[in-house]
């Protein structure tokens, strides 16, 4: 039976084992509701009318008329975004339900077909030369949309003919989207046999953080066996999507597989290269050093991959009830900014969070912004650990950011991925610092510092390792299809480089690349986590130094959404991501925490 998505009460009181379950009726009452059909039908009519009115006319429009056209385009796109968000969230809540999968695919196909009528608009805007566009941009009515237009024109050199763009757009539902769905449904349907239970992949991965080393090893072996038995499928999906990307990148004249992601993130190639290089150079003083310490604490000559997230011997990791987690996060947010906490409180007072783990539910956690006319939703799998409290703080940061940026409107609310992690990582840091400040037991404080270091290593070192894996994989794929053993070799290469000599990787770890969704859904996304973590470390340092008006400047940064780039947003704090010292400052924060742990013995 599908898990019901509607809560029993408007205040979000419905729970599973005391955990909240979201209510998606703020978007639509049900998949078969008249509202879904009506919004799709209205969007199709308006999209066709929009095309008939504006196609081939943009060069002749005044600035005021162009602003009206963009506003009309935004309204249609937001309505389509609303129904698409609903289908995505419905599917994430129970990906194993065939009816939800069917609904998700049906909506994806319908939205793609409707939006094909709108495709001409951005293509035609990009065909306007600078001399024709400049007088239009002088119109006050167009001022709000200027950042969107500037971002759009970043892709001008890579734009294809209208016919090819339309073909690629319409084939997306049988291309990348279809392979992504197959990956999601495969992962959701897998079961890992472990000590008499059949666990979901997410539940089995949780066992890799268990105190019992025997259980961690058994879980790792079982997960590896399940992935290995499906590795041909995962390899085929990966090969197909990498080749698909190569074909499109070649047609669009992108020099490297990661170039299109950098453009989408509105970040310069050299900035990303500087980040990658800085982190790679810091592997020895960060991850290599920390995991050598951890091996000593655990009494092991060498760590295995199932020891990476093992709790320290003195870590009791007491079970933290949901209400306690909520209180800790909101208190930390409130101490920094009452406004930040007030927005965060809405997520708990309203049924906007789905925190209950269950079979078939998407693993991990995310914050979905939906559309500015509605509100974000948070998905978590809460198990009551300290790490889960940090995840709650992280995703709530995303949610608050999305609420604040919503005033920019649908086209400008979304933040580039390099800045999208700012509020989430900052929220984590606020919560962590607050919890450490209250802890009086030196033993517990060391455990908390170690847990934070591990989270930072997972966010910075591990994600840059993922990025380097993707780079090598996509470049190798250009030479021909990659067999699963070769993909595994690339995976183990980057793991050894990034985690260091404290680890002795068993052969079964060669298949653990297979379950990571970012490689499938958003290639080369992962460096954004490291970007965000280092950015926040530098930003938090400015805050601790007593920068005047920091809290209000920070909220302004979040309110900006996608209307400004990282240079503009960081300038009020005296920071510049193009400066190599910026990244070193962020990495020094992690090194400093390791110093504290090392000094404590």
Secondary structure, 3 states (H helix, E strand, C coil): CCCCCCCCCCCCCCEECCEECCCHHHCCCCCCCHHHHHHHHHHHHHHHHHHHHHCCCHHHCCHHHHHHHHHHHHHHHHHHHHHHHHHHHHHHHCCCCHHHHHHHHHHHHHHHHHHCCCHHHHHHHHHCCHHHHHHHHCCHHHHHHHHHHHHHHHHHHHCCCHHHHHHHHHHHHHCHHHHHHHHHHHHHHCCEEECCEEECHHHHHHHHHCCCHHHHHHHHHHHHHHHHHCHHHHHHHHHHHHHHHHHHHHHHCCCCCCHHHHHHCCCCHHHHHHHHHHHHHHCHHHHHHHHHHHHHHHCCCCECHHHCCCCCCCCCCCCCCHHHHHHHHHHHHHHHCHHHHHHHHHHHHCCCEECCCCCCCCCCCEEECCCCCCCCEEECCCCCCHHHHHHHHHHHHHHHHHHHHHHHCHHHHCCCHHHHCHHHHHHHHHHHHHHHHHCCCHHHHHHHHHHHHHHHHHHCHHHHHHHHHHHHHHHHHCCCCCCHHHHHHHHHHHHHHHHCCCECCCHHHHHCCCCCCHHHHCCCCCHHHHHHHHHHHHHHHHHHCCCCCHHHHHHHHHHCCCCCCHHHHHHCCCCCCCCHHHHHHHHHHHHHHHHHHHHCC
